[in-house]
Amino acid sequence: MKLPLKYIALLVILSLTGVFAYQAYWLTNLYRTQRSQMERNIREAMRMSDYNEMIVRVRRLQNDSSVQTEVTVSTGYDNERAFTKTHTIRSVRQGDSTRISIWERDASDTARTPQAALQANMASILFEKKNSTAELASNFQQGLHAGMDLLNEPDFAVFDSLLRRELHRIGIDAPYRLMYLHRGSSVDSSYTFTDTLAVEGTAGYRPSPQAVTYSYSYDMHGHWNYLLILEPTESLVLAQMAGILTASALILAILGLSFGFLIRTLLRQKTLEEMTSDFTNNITHELKTPIAVAYAASDALLNFDSGTDPAKRARYLRICQEQLRRLSGLVEQILGMSMERRKTFRLHPETFTPQEVIAPLIEQHKLKADKPAGITLRIEPENLTVYADRTHFSNIVSNLLDNAVKYSPGEAQIDITCREDNGWFVLSVRDQGIGIPHDKLRHIFDKFYRVPTGNLHDAKGYGLGLYYVKALTEKHGGTVEVRSEPERGSEFTIKLRMKN
């Protein structure tokens, strides 16, 4: 079953819309995922910078001149959860080296190694929550802070330097502002306060109203905070997705062009099918007419004693000859179109004067025209020659003359000019006919195309003449051009390369 073109176009459009919608949905979700991951990476960068800053302070303690320092800090879960953890940081001077050891104790054990403490309590911790590992790491880092900060306060400049490096590692080189805050309240909690202890970041940067704030607290009660202010990360996420976005846009563009080309091909095929149908109907009529006329003339000669009258016999024979010549020309043109598309098609160019080909054609068209026709020929210089296939050159000129006569209302006035122009042979055929509308000029060389004339069908044709002219001219390596004004006539110009 043959689907109408509009249903095919609808299916194609729906398919393309579905692909576009799915691609947009996928890219949107990917963008959201990337943005969330970027925010997590920023917070993790702050945590890692805080951890590395403590490592820097630990290394400084290794060079401390104190003999022994010990700080014990209790942290962890409350009594109801039956877990209490003690962190001990001990700095002991032994000879020329300093050893920093970290011990952990719980409520039932007064002296355990870190490994023993972890083994004793791992089962009760890991199954408390799905993020128990992250919680343990956070508690451990907060416990380290509680002990380290009593020995040596956090170095904000070091934290800023480490954070800058971490941000660069995850692809963020945007300007930022970093603040070190202390939040607290009175004993009776009647009022709270926030102190800004230090400010670092990119010089000259002023956060916009759209800037995003990331907070990181390194103590259990949220009193000590690092505040990072960045511009929205959308542009950074889009930059990271540039490769995916470019590939997706390219794929969508290819799909769009492919579907567009498919629709265009279907439309052209439909138009070609309509032209072919019109051509079949028209050519059938054109073939039947000379056959019927020649048959009637020959029948009159055979059956009505017209052969005894020399004048009638000559008249009927002339009619037969003219119709057979018309039929022969029509068949020859159709065969020429068929052969032109074959790979085995070959031209047989030779050098000859245009006069010897064009002059007989002028006489033939004057004789067969059903209206008065004035055709002039001008060749400059007189000895001008053309290098072309004689038969096809004759058919090209014949087609142009036939159109000039056919589309000239009343008496046909046609001027033919042959000249040389910088190594090119130039043939111009100008008439004073009805002309061609400007919006139709680009179609007149298409196969089977005829300029619409409404309900008027006085000009016979089958849309092959000008197609033949263009195809064979290009086979010769030449070009064809047309200039036309409605109601003022048309001029066709053929250019062929002259033989050196």
C-alpha positions in Angstrom: 0.0 0.0 0.0 1.3 3.4 -1.0 1.3 6.0 1.9 0.4 9.5 1.0 3.3 11.9 1.1 1.7 14.0 4.0 1.7 10.9 6.2 5.3 10.1 5.4 6.3 13.7 6.2 4.3 13.5 9.4 6.0 10.3 10.5 9.4 11.8 9.7 8.6 15.0 11.7 7.3 13.0 14.7 10.4 10.8 14.6 12.7 13.8 14.4 10.8 15.5 17.2 11.1 12.4 19.4 14.9 12.2 18.8 15.3 15.9 19.6 13.2 15.6 22.8 15.0 12.5 24.0 18.4 14.2 23.4 17.3 17.3 25.2 16.0 15.3 28.1 19.3 13.3 28.3 21.4 16.4 28.1 19.3 18.2 30.8 19.7 15.3 33.2 23.4 15.0 32.4 23.8 18.7 33.1 22.0 18.4 36.4 24.2 15.4 37.4 27.3 17.2 36.4 26.3 20.3 38.3 25.5 18.3 41.5 28.9 16.5 41.1 30.6 19.8 40.7 29.1 21.1 44.0 30.1 17.9 45.8 33.6 18.2 44.4 33.8 21.8 45.7 32.7 20.7 49.2 35.1 17.7 49.1 37.9 20.1 48.0 37.2 22.2 51.1 37.3 19.1 53.3 40.6 17.8 51.7 42.2 21.2 52.0 41.3 21.3 55.7 42.7 17.8 56.2 45.9 18.7 54.3 46.2 21.8 56.4 46.3 19.7 59.5 48.9 17.5 57.9 51.0 20.6 57.4 50.6 21.5 61.1 51.6 17.9 62.1 54.8 18.2 60.1 55.5 21.5 61.9 55.0 19.7 65.3 57.7 17.2 64.2 60.1 20.1 64.3 58.8 21.4 67.6 61.5 21.7 70.3 59.1 20.6 73.1 60.0 17.3 74.8 56.5 15.9 75.1 53.0 17.1 74.5 49.8 15.2 75.0 46.2 16.3 74.3 43.2 14.1 74.8 39.9 15.0 73.3 36.7 12.9 73.6 34.3 12.8 70.6 31.9 10.5 68.9 28.3 9.3 69.7 26.4 9.9 72.8 25.7 7.5 75.7 22.4 6.3 74.2 24.2 5.0 71.2 26.7 3.3 73.5 29.8 4.6 71.7 32.4 7.0 72.9 35.7 7.6 71.2 38.8 9.3 72.7 41.5 10.9 70.5 45.0 11.3 72.0 47.7 13.3 70.2 51.1 12.7 71.8 54.4 14.4 70.7 57.4 12.7 72.2 61.0 13.8 71.7 63.2 10.8 71.3 66.9 11.5 70.6 67.1 13.4 67.3 63.6 12.4 66.1 60.0 13.3 66.9 57.2 10.7 66.9 53.6 11.8 66.5 51.2 9.0 67.5 47.4 9.0 67.4 45.6 6.8 70.0 41.9 6.0 70.4 40.1 4.8 73.5 36.5 4.0 74.3 34.7 4.0 77.7 35.6 0.4 78.6 39.2 0.3 77.5 41.8 2.7 78.9 44.7 1.9 76.5 44.2 0.5 73.1 46.0 1.0 69.8 44.1 2.7 66.9 43.7 -0.7 65.1 42.3 -2.4 68.2 39.8 0.3 68.8 38.6 0.3 65.2 38.2 -3.5 65.3 36.2 -3.4 68.5 33.8 -0.8 67.3 33.6 -1.2 63.5 30.6 -3.5 63.5 28.5 -1.2 65.6 29.5 1.8 63.4 29.2 0.6 59.8 25.6 -0.6 60.1 24.3 2.6 61.9 23.8 4.4 58.6 24.5 4.0 54.9 27.0 6.8 55.1 28.7 5.5 58.2 32.1 5.5 56.6 31.8 9.2 55.7 30.5 10.0 59.1 33.4 8.1 60.8 35.9 10.0 58.6 34.2 13.3 59.5 34.2 12.5 63.2 37.8 11.4 63.0 38.8 14.6 61.2 36.8 16.7 63.8 38.5 14.9 66.6 41.9 15.6 65.1 41.0 19.3 64.8 39.9 19.4 68.5 43.4 18.1 69.5 45.5 19.9 66.9 43.9 23.3 67.4 44.9 23.4 71.1 48.5 22.9 70.1 48.5 25.1 67.0 45.7 27.2 65.5 44.6 26.6 61.9 46.8 28.4 59.3 44.2 30.1 57.1 46.8 31.2 54.5 47.8 27.5 54.1 44.2 26.4 53.8 43.6 29.1 51.1 46.7 27.9 49.1 45.6 24.3 49.4 42.0 25.1 48.4 43.2 27.0 45.4 45.2 23.9 44.3 42.2 21.6 44.9 39.9 23.8 42.9 42.3 23.9 40.1 42.5 20.1 40.2 38.8 19.8 39.6 38.8 22.3 36.8 37.7 25.5 38.7 39.9 28.5 38.0 37.3 31.1 38.6 37.7 34.0 41.0 36.5 33.3 44.5 36.4 34.8 48.1 37.3 32.7 51.1 36.3 33.7 54.7 37.2 32.2 58.1 34.3 32.7 60.5 33.7 32.0 64.2 30.0 31.7 65.2 28.9 31.5 68.8 26.3 32.7 71.4 26.1 33.9 74.9 25.9 31.5 77.8 22.1 31.8 78.0 21.8 31.9 74.2 20.1 35.3 74.4 22.1 36.4 71.3 24.4 35.0 68.7 27.4 36.4 67.0 29.6 35.8 63.9 33.2 37.0 63.8 35.1 37.2 60.5 38.6 36.2 61.5 40.3 36.3 58.0 39.5 36.9 54.3 41.4 35.6 51.3 40.7 34.9 47.7 41.2 36.4 44.2 42.3 40.0 44.4 39.7 42.5 43.2 36.9 40.0 43.1 33.5 41.2 44.3 30.8 38.6 44.4 27.7 39.3 42.3 24.1 38.8 43.6 24.0 35.5 41.9 27.2 34.2 43.7 26.9 30.8 45.5 28.2 30.2 49.1 29.7 26.9 50.2 30.2 26.5 54.0 32.4 23.9 55.7 32.6 23.5 59.5 35.4 21.5 61.0 34.0 21.2 64.5 31.1 19.2 65.8 29.1 22.2 66.9 29.5 24.3 63.8 31.3 27.2 65.6 34.3 27.3 63.2 33.6 27.7 59.5 35.2 28.2 56.2 33.0 30.1 53.8 33.8 29.9 50.1 32.0 32.3 47.7 32.0 31.5 43.9 30.0 32.6 40.9 27.4 30.1 39.7 29.0 26.9 38.3 26.7 26.6 35.3 29.3 28.0 32.9 32.0 25.7 34.3 29.7 22.7 33.9 28.8 23.7 30.4 32.5 24.1 29.6 33.2 20.6 30.9 30.3 19.3 28.7 31.5 21.2 25.7 32.6 18.0 23.9 29.3 16.2 24.6 27.3 19.2 23.6 29.2 19.7 20.4 28.9 16.0 19.5 25.1 16.1 20.3 24.6 19.2 18.2 26.5 17.7 15.3 24.4 14.5 15.5 21.2 16.5 15.7 22.3 18.7 12.8 23.1 15.6 10.7 19.8 14.0 11.6 18.0 17.3 10.7 19.7 17.6 7.4 19.1 13.9 6.6 15.4 14.2 7.4 15.2 17.4 5.5 16.9 15.9 2.5 14.6 12.9 2.7 11.5 15.2 2.7 13.0 17.2 -0.1 13.7 14.1 -2.1 10.1 12.8 -1.5 8.7 16.1 -2.7 10.9 16.2 -5.8 10.0 12.6 -6.5 6.3 13.4 -6.3 6.8 16.4 -8.6 8.9 14.3 -11.0 6.1 11.6 -10.9 3.5 14.3 -11.8 5.8 15.6 -14.6 6.4 12.1 -15.9 2.6 11.5 -16.0 2.0 14.8 -17.8 4.9 13.9 -20.2 3.4 10.5 -20.9 0.0 12.0 -21.7 1.5 14.8 -23.7 3.9 12.6 -25.7 1.2 10.1 -26.4 -0.9 12.9 -27.9 2.2 14.3 -29.8 3.0 10.9 -31.3 -0.6 10.1 -32.2 -1.1 13.4 -34.1 1.5 12.9 -36.9 0.7 9.2 -37.1 -3.0 10.0 -37.6 -2.4 12.8 -40.1 0.0 10.6 -42.2 -2.4 7.7 -42.0 -5.3 9.8 -43.3 -3.2 11.2 -46.2 -1.9 7.8 -47.3 -5.5 6.4 -47.0 -6.7 9.2 -49.3 -4.1 8.3 -51.8 -5.0 4.6 -51.7 -8.8 4.6 -51.5 -10.1 7.8 -53.0 -8.4 8.0 -56.4 -6.4 10.9 -55.3 -3.3 9.4 -56.9 -4.7 10.3 -60.4 -4.7 14.1 -59.5 -1.0 15.2 -59.5 -1.7 18.2 -57.3 -3.6 16.3 -54.6 -1.1 13.5 -54.7 1.8 15.9 -54.2 -0.1 17.7 -51.4 -0.9 14.4 -49.6 2.7 13.2 -50.0 4.0 16.5 -48.7 1.7 16.2 -45.7 3.0 12.6 -45.0 6.6 13.8 -45.3 6.1 16.7 -42.9 4.3 14.5 -40.3 6.9 11.8 -40.6 9.7 14.4 -40.2 7.9 15.7 -37.1 7.5 12.2 -35.7 11.2 11.5 -36.5 12.4 14.6 -34.7 10.3 13.8 -31.6 11.6 10.2 -31.5 15.1 11.5 -32.0 14.9 13.9 -29.2 13.5 11.3 -26.8 16.3 8.9 -27.8 18.9 11.7 -27.4 17.7 12.2 -23.8 17.9 8.5 -23.1 21.4 8.2 -24.6 22.7 11.3 -22.8 22.4 9.5 -19.4 24.3 6.5 -20.5 27.9 6.0 -19.6 28.6 4.9 -23.2 27.4 8.2 -24.6 30.1 9.9 -26.7 30.2 13.1 -28.6 31.8 13.4 -32.0 33.0 17.0 -32.2 34.3 18.5 -35.4 35.1 22.0 -36.6 32.5 23.6 -38.9 31.0 27.0 -39.6 27.8 27.8 -37.8 26.4 29.1 -41.1 26.2 25.7 -42.7 24.1 24.3 -39.8 22.0 27.3 -38.8 20.9 28.5 -42.3 19.0 25.3 -43.2 17.4 25.2 -39.8 16.1 28.8 -40.3 14.5 27.8 -43.6 12.9 24.6 -42.1 11.4 26.6 -39.2 10.0 29.2 -41.5 8.3 26.6 -43.6 6.8 24.6 -40.8 5.8 27.6 -38.6 2.0 28.1 -38.4 2.6 31.9 -38.2 4.8 34.4 -40.0 8.3 34.2 -38.8 11.1 36.6 -39.4 14.5 35.1 -38.5 17.8 36.9 -39.0 21.3 35.5 -38.6 24.5 37.6 -37.9 27.9 36.0 -37.7 31.0 38.0 -36.6 33.5 37.4 -38.1 32.2 35.7 -41.2 34.8 33.0 -41.1 33.9 32.1 -37.4 34.0 28.3 -36.7 32.6 26.2 -33.9 34.0 23.0 -32.5 31.0 20.7 -31.5 29.1 17.6 -32.4 27.3 18.6 -35.6 24.1 16.6 -34.9 23.6 17.7 -31.4 24.6 21.3 -32.1 21.9 21.3 -34.8 19.3 20.0 -32.3 20.3 22.6 -29.7 19.7 25.4 -32.2 16.5 23.8 -33.5 15.1 23.6 -29.9 15.8 27.2 -29.3 14.3 28.3 -32.6 11.2 26.1 -32.0 10.6 27.7 -28.5 11.2 31.2 -29.9 8.5 30.6 -32.7 6.1 28.8 -30.3 6.0 31.5 -27.7 5.8 34.5 -30.0 2.3 35.8 -30.3 1.5 36.9 -33.8 4.5 37.3 -36.1 7.7 35.8 -34.6 10.8 38.1 -34.7 13.9 36.2 -33.9 17.6 37.4 -34.0 20.4 34.8 -34.0 23.9 36.1 -33.3 27.2 34.1 -33.4 30.4 35.7 -32.2 33.8 35.1 -30.5 34.5 36.1 -26.9 38.0 35.4 -25.4 38.3 31.9 -26.8 34.6 31.1 -26.5 32.0 30.6 -29.3 28.9 32.5 -28.2 25.5 31.8 -29.8 22.5 34.0 -28.8 18.9 33.5 -29.8 16.6 36.4 -29.0 12.9 36.7 -29.5 10.1 39.2 -28.7 7.7 36.7 -27.3 5.7 36.4 -24.0 8.8 36.0 -21.9 9.3 34.0 -18.7 8.3 35.1 -15.1 11.4 35.6 -12.9 10.3 33.1 -10.3 10.1 30.4 -13.1 13.5 31.0 -14.7 15.4 28.6 -12.3 13.1 25.7 -13.3 13.0 26.0 -17.1 15.9 23.6 -17.6 14.4 20.9 -15.4 13.3 17.7 -17.1 9.6 17.7 -18.0 9.1 21.2 -16.6 6.8 23.6 -18.5 6.0 27.1 -17.4 2.4 27.1 -16.2 0.0 29.0 -18.6 -3.2 28.5 -16.6 -6.0 27.1 -18.8 -4.2 28.1 -22.1 -2.8 25.1 -24.0 -2.1 26.7 -27.4 1.7 26.1 -27.0 2.4 22.4 -27.5 5.4 20.7 -25.8 6.6 18.1 -23.4 9.2 19.7 -21.2 12.3 18.2 -22.8 13.6 20.9 -25.2 15.4 23.1 -22.8 16.6 20.2 -20.7 18.2 18.8 -23.8 19.8 22.1 -24.6 21.4 22.4 -21.1 22.4 18.8 -20.9 24.1 18.6 -24.3 25.7 22.1 -23.9 27.3 21.0 -20.6 28.4 17.7 -22.3 30.3 19.9 -24.7 31.9 21.7 -21.7 29.9 24.8 -22.3 27.3 26.9 -20.5 23.8 28.1 -21.2 22.2 31.3 -19.8 18.9 33.0 -20.1 17.6 36.5 -19.7 13.9 37.2 -19.9 11.3 39.8 -19.2 7.5 39.0 -19.2 5.9 40.4 -22.3 9.2 41.6 -23.7 10.8 38.4 -24.8 13.7 36.1 -23.9 17.4 35.7 -24.9 19.2 32.3 -24.6 23.0 32.4 -24.8 25.1 29.3 -25.5 28.9 29.3 -24.8 31.2 26.6 -26.2 35.0 26.4 -25.9 36.7 27.0 -29.3 39.3 24.6 -30.5 42.9 26.0 -30.2 
